[in-house]
Amino acid sequence: MADVRDLLREVQSRYGSVEAFCARLRATIEDPTLELPALVLPATPGRHRRTD
């Protein structure tokens, strides 16, 4: 538990508050959510393709 208290003390001394620290972290992330395109499966039936 002492490690957590030490971390909180350090964060508060450097950034003023935990909220300010979290805001700074969010500001430094460039695009945390990247939407990937949907996977399109080929329309041709293959030898190992399921048929049920």
C-alpha positions in Angstrom: 0.0 0.0 0.0 2.9 2.3 0.6 3.8 2.1 -3.2 0.3 3.4 -4.1 0.7 6.3 -1.6 4.1 7.1 -3.0 2.8 7.1 -6.5 -0.1 9.4 -5.6 2.2 11.8 -3.8 4.5 11.9 -6.8 1.6 12.5 -9.2 0.2 15.3 -7.0 3.6 16.9 -6.6 4.3 16.9 -10.4 0.8 17.6 -11.8 -1.2 19.1 -9.0 -3.9 16.4 -9.0 -4.7 13.0 -10.3 -7.3 14.6 -12.7 -4.6 16.8 -14.2 -2.3 13.8 -14.6 -5.1 11.8 -16.4 -5.9 14.8 -18.6 -2.3 15.0 -19.6 -2.2 11.3 -20.4 -5.3 11.6 -22.6 -3.8 14.6 -24.4 -0.6 12.7 -25.3 -2.4 9.7 -26.9 -2.7 10.3 -30.6 -5.7 8.3 -31.6 -6.5 5.7 -29.0 -9.5 4.3 -30.9 -8.7 3.2 -34.4 -11.7 1.8 -36.4 -10.6 -1.1 -38.6 -12.4 -2.0 -41.8 -14.7 -5.0 -41.8 -13.2 -8.3 -43.0 -14.7 -9.3 -46.3 -14.6 -13.0 -46.9 -14.2 -14.2 -50.5 -17.4 -15.3 -52.2 -15.9 -18.3 -54.0 -16.4 -21.6 -52.2 -13.2 -23.3 -51.2 -12.3 -26.9 -50.6 -12.2 -26.4 -46.8 -15.1 -24.0 -46.6 -18.0 -25.0 -44.4 -21.3 -25.6 -46.2 -23.7 -25.9 -43.3 
